[in-house]
Amino acid sequence: MVRPAIWSIRAKPDATKASDPPESESAAAATQCRLGEWAEEMMALANGLRGQVASFGPDGEDSLCQIEIAVRRIHDETAAFRAAKPGGGAIGQALRHDFNNWIQSAKGNATLILMEPTVTEPARDRLTRLGEVARLFSRQMAS
């Protein structure tokens, strides 16, 4: 990555090295890392639900498919964004809008499944955690 010449000029022996990125770039990279970790966790949670779909009620299969589609898109787009801007960077408004739509789809369908009284406890735990991680992801995107 090419760094502006001003970074070299500002560097003093006691200050940040010219090769160190400014704090905002480090924060953006950390944000990308967190988003990537949460996307991975959502994928793992969704994948772990497939074997328990029988307990999700009559529309459980459809709701789980919607969760899987949304989580796959979140995962893939997060990975693509991280690859395109490895040092961090702002997520554009259009992509942020898409992420929020996918998050709401995953959370909404998880909530529908949780309304079924036949959902097993392990599936209930996974669905609850999926909602929590989706909420964290959404809040991070908003900040």
N, C-alpha and C positions, 0 to 999 in steps of 0.2 A: 504494500500500500504506500502510495506517495504521500508524504507529509508536507504541509506547507512550510516554506522557508522560515516563516515567523517563529515556528516552534524552536528552531535552532538558535535564532537570535535571542529569544527570551530565556533560553536555558542558562543558568548560572551554576557554578560549582555546587552550591548548596541546594539548588532547586531541582525540579524534575528534569531528568535526562531528556535530550532532544528526541530520543527514540521512544520515550513513553507517550502514549496517547493522552490527550486531555481527559479529565475526569468524566466528561459527558459521554465520550466514546466508550470508556470502560463501563459506564453505567448501562449504555445501550447494549454492549456485548453481554453483560450480566443478565439483562432483561431477556435477550434472545436465548440465552442458556436456560433460564427458568421456563420460558415458554416452550422450549424444546423438551425439557424434562417433563413438564405437565402434559404435553402432547403425547409423549411416550407412555406416561402413566395412564392416560385416558385410553390409549390403544390397548394396553395390557388389560385394563378393567373390562373394556368392551369384549375383547377376545375371550375372557374368562366367563362371560355370561352365556355364550353359545350353548354350552352343555346343559344349562338349566332352563332353557326356553320353555319347556313343557309346563313349568309352574307359573308362567307369565299370563295366563288367561287366554281367552279366545283371540284377542288382537295382539298378543305378546310377540308373535313372530314378526308382524309388521313393525311394531314399535322397536324391536331389537334391530331390525334391518335399517330403520331410520337412524338409530343411534350409531350403528356401524358405519353407515355412509357419512354421517356428519363427522364422526371422530376420525375417519380415514382422511377426509378433506382437511380437517384441522391439522392432522399429523403431516400430510404431504405438503400442504402450503407452508407450514412452519419450517419444514426441512428445506423447501425450495427458497424461502426467504432467507434463511440462515446461510444457505450456500451462495446466494446472490450478494449478500451483504455480510460477509463473515466478521467484520470488525464492529458490527452494530449498525444501526440506522433506524430511521423512523419508518413505521409501517404506514403506508398510504391510507387515505380515508376509504377508498373503495375496498381494499383488502381488509381493513378493520371492520367495515360493514359486513363483508362476507363472513369473517370469523365470528362476529356476533350472531349472525343468522345460524351458523352451524352449531354454535354453543347453545343457543336457545332451542334448537331442534333436539340436540342430545339431552339437555336438561328436561325439556318438556316431555319427551318420550320416556325418559327414566322415571319421571313423576307419574306418568300414566301407568307404567308397569308397577310401581310401588303401591298404587291404589288397589291392586289385586290382592285379596287375602291369602291366596295360595302361593305367593312368592316365598321361596325358601330363604332362610336366614343368611346363608352365604351370598346369595344373589342380592338380597336386600342391602347387605353391607357394601357390596360392589357398586350397586346403583347409587347408594347414598354418597359413597366416596367419589364416584364419577361426577355427581352434581357439585360436590365441594371443589374438586379440581377444576371443573368447568367455570365455577364462580371465581376462583383464583385467577385463572387464565383471563377471564373477562375483565376483572379489576386491573390486572397488570396491563392489559391493552388500553384501558381507559386512562391510565396514569402517564 
